[in-house]
Amino acid sequence: MQILQLVLIDVGVKANKLAHRAVLTLAILVLLSVFLQAQAQAQNVCINPAYPGSFSIDKAKVCVGTSITVSTTANAPVYNFQYDGKSAFGQFPTVNSKTFSYTSPGSYTIVQVGGGLTGTIACREVVVLPVDPVKFTARGCSGRRAIVTVDASTLGQYDSYEIYWGDGVREQKTRADVAVDLSHTYTNAGSYAITVQGIYNAPASCRSTPGPSQTIAVTSAATQPIITSLKTTSDNSIDITYQAGTGLSVQLYQKVNGTYTATSQKGSGSGTFSAQTDARQVQCFQVVAQDACSTTGLSSDEVCSLVINVAAANKQNNLSWQPYAGSASQFRFYRLYRNGGVNGQVTNRTTGTYADANNITCGTQYCYSLEATAGPTLITSQPVCVTGINSSAPDSLNNVVVSIENNRPRLVAALPTTGAPTAYTLVISRSNGPLGPFQQVGTVANKNTFVDDSANPLASSYCYQVAYQSNCGLTSVPSKPVCTVLLSSKSNKGIDWTVDSPFTPERVDNYILEVVDSLNGTKREIPISGNTHYEPDPNDPNLQSQRYRIIAVSTNGTISYSNFFTFRREAKILVPDAFSPNGDGLNDMFLAKGIYFDQYRMSVYDRWGEVVYTTIDKTQGWDGRIKGQLAEQGQYMYRIEVIDLTGFQTVRTGAVLLVR
């Protein structure tokens, strides 16, 4: 305890010493300031001059840039017009002039030196006033009115103010007048340039430097703002585009619990507001515009959003919405859009449902939007999408054609006229006959043609059925069978083709035989009517080998091609079994005859196998002589080799009886 008391005593002593030092320092500073001030006053030549002079000035107050003039009876004095109040006699410059113009505002001392005894001094004060332009704001209003507000920074600077309204009218106002807004009404609406100048009363009698004018536009009457479009862009955003007069201040209002409340969104003139709100519910808006002179704004018509709902049903999409909640008198009609195109129109405002049964297909997405026209306003809902439902099987493929192209069966099917979405699959089944059984041989997606690469159309006629499968898995009844036309030969006399139709639902009306020459490739067509067999002329030497194809023609002119088939006849060789070379002109020569010969060789042999005659000329025969001598009567052997027009070789051997 004793130690603590000693410490406290020591702290108190130190504190007293610090306080004493602070007081002493402050006293020294005060004395120093008084001394310096006295020193300055002692140097001011205007204080207690030894010999007072005398002069006057024409103005105690002047504006910046305005000259002052001094008058005196003294003899040849000189002047300092901007004495600093500190310089001693002889330490400041002087001029031999009685006029001076100040460039900066303030309070100045004019010193007169001389004009009497040595050391004669006279001083006068002059106030130089600023001439800054008057700051103001001009606003154009409806009712041909304009409002001018003088900025607070220049309100008390001038004694009075002059306003030029730009229409020939000038008004002078006191300080009290311009403390509140100044108003002027024009005779005509239009644009006007307004200027304001400040004025000093006597003795300065000058005015402010002219500032820039402000151009305003005034209108005869205020116009109601218009909402031109309201578009819901997302679940929480609605864009409102509006029009308002130039210079009008515009604010967006939204209905909340039945009362319109100002939002924080403001604009000027025309523009667009984006309201962040629950756009899944109907929202109503107004825009309120007011000019610079009025506190009561003009409101647009009430405009409300549209919210559309869509539900998928069998072959139908059902749309619903709350009837338009905006201005009923402005409503004109609803317009419905599906996938960007107009789908329907409703003129009754209270209608809130619509059924779209226009070719709804399963698995296809349909996006709808609702648009309402209300006076000058276009209201658009946010798009809503739904996937179509169709529980009914698609229509069967009634129109199917099969034809042989590039040596493969190719099918072409006409799609169903109803219930056919853009995504589908054709299922192809095949059989060797129209009665089946049919087995699936392939599928093709989103195409109406199929080529059966696994079939050999030269070996058989193939019959096909085609079924249509929607992208929802619903399959149509298979089409009626269509069969390829198989061209072949059942005998060495001609060609034959199958009778099963390559068309459905049509039948074959007639056939055309296409003939392709094997040697030169030329084509010709022969109408066959309804026949299914054709025999070329057996005696025509040019028809040993021909390439054929059948063209089946339906009742409406559709065609289907068969396979190509080459029909070939063997060379014909006719050989007599006896001859009598006795010179009677009858059967005197052993000669082979026939058709389709291209190359020919005949050899005749005796009973011992010796060649007794040979020739390569098909027009020459054996005359019954051997080396110029009559051959003995009896039987001889022969060998005839023929290469026909197609390059095929035929050999004929046998015996011939020589009779004398």
C-alpha positions, 0 to 999 in steps of 0.5 A: 500500500505504501509503495502504491501511494508513492507511485501515485504521488509521482504520477501527479507531480509529472502531470502537473509539470506537463500542464504547466509546460503547455500553458507556457507554450500557449502564452508564448505563441499568443505573444508572438502573434501579437508582436507579428501583427503589430510589426505588420501594422507598423509597416502598413503605410495607410496607418497613421501616415506622416502626411495624409494625402487626398484623392477620390474614386469614381466607384466604390464598387466595380465589376471585374473588367470595369475600369476605375478612375481616381481624381485628385488636386495633388501635384503629380502623385503616383498610385499602387492599385493593389496594395498588400497592406504590408509593404513599407514606404518605398517597398511597393511599386507605383504607376503614374496612371489614374485608371485601372481595371481589375481582373479578379474579384475581391477587396483592394486598397489603392495607395496614393504616394506623393503630390505633397510633402515627401512621405505623403500617403492617401488610401482608399478601398474598392470592392471588385465584384465577380461577373460569373455566369448565372447557373440555372436549369430550364425545363419545357412543359406541357401547356406551353410553359417553361420553368427556370430554376436559378442555382443556389450557388448564384442566388445571392450574388447579384442584386437582380436577375434578367431572364430572356425567355427566347420569345422576345420577352425579358423580365427583371427579377429580384433576389426574392423572385428567383429564390423560387422557380420562375414560370413563363407561358408561351403563346405557341408551342415550340423550342425556345432558347433561354438565358439568365443574367445577374445585375449589380445595382449602383454604384457598380451598375454592371451585369454578369458575363452572359452564360450559355443559353438552354433550349427547351421544348414546350407542348400545347398539352400533355399526351398520355403515355402508351405501352406498345408491347408487353412480352413475357421473356422468362418465368421471372421477367417481363419486358414493357416497351412504351412511348411518351413525349420527349422530355417527359419523366416516366415511371413504371407502376405495377399492381400489387394486391389490387393497388398500383405501386411505383417501382424503382424503374424510371426513364425519359421519353420512350424506352423499355422497362424489364420487370423482374417478377413472378411471370408465371402469374398474371401481372398488370402494369401502367407507365406514368409520365409527368413533365418538369412542371407538374407533380400529377402524372398521366397514366397509360392504359392498364396492360396485363400479361398472359400466362398460357398452359398446355396439356397433351391429349390423344391427337389433341393439345388443350390450351388454357389461359386466364382471360385478358385482365387489362382494359376491356375496351381496348381488347381486340382479339387473341392469336395463337401460335404453334411452333412459330406459325399462326394456329388460330384466332379468338375474338371473345375476350372472356374465352380462355380455352382452345383445342388444337387437333390439327395433325397432332402426332406422337412424340413431336414437340409443339410449342405454343404462345398466346398473343393479345392485341389490345388497342395499340398494345401487343401482349405476348405470353412466354412459350410453353411446349408439350409433346404430342400424344397419339394412342391410335396406330398410324394409317397403313401404307396403301401406296407401295411400288417395288421395281428392280433398279441396279439389279436390286429390288427397290421399294417406294412407299407413300407415307400416311396422310395423317398421324405421320410425324417427322421421325418414323421407321419403315419395317420391310418384310419379304416372302417368296410369294404373295401369300407368305409367310413374311419375314422382316428383312430390314428397316429404314428410318425417316425415309420412304425408300428401301433397297433389298441388297440381300435379294437376287432378282435373277433367281426369284420373284420377291414379295414385300410388305411395308409397315409404318412405325411411329416414333412412339412405337405404334405400328400400322397394319402391313401394306398389301403385298407387292412383288417383283416381276421375274423375267425368265424362260420356261422353254427354248421357244420364248420368255416368261414373267410372273403375274403378281403385281408390283403395285398396291393398291393398283393393279397391272394394266399392261406390259411393255417388252424392252428389247436390248440388242446384244450386239449394238446395245440399241433398245426398242419397246414392244407393247405386250398388253396383258400377256406374260409370254413372248416368243421371238421369230425363230426364223429371224437370223438376227434374233439368236440372242437378245436382252429383254426387260419387262416394264409393268404399267399400272392403271394410273401410269406408274411403272415397275421394271423386271430384271434383265434376262438374255434369251439365247437360241442354239445354232440350228444345223440340218444335215441329210442322212443320204445323197445321190450324186448322179447328176439328176439335179436332185440331192446331188450334194451332201450339204448341211444347212441352218441358221446363226452360223458365224464360223463353219467347218465340215469334215467327211471320213471313210470307214477307216477314218480317213478324211475324204472331204473338208470345207469351211464354206457353209455354202459348199458341200461334198459332191461324192468324189475323192481326189476327183474320183467317184467315191464308192457307194456306202456309208460315210461319217461326218463332223460339223463344227459351228460357232454361232453369233454369240461365240458359242460352239456346236458340234454335230456328228453322224453318218450319211449314206452315199447312193449311186 
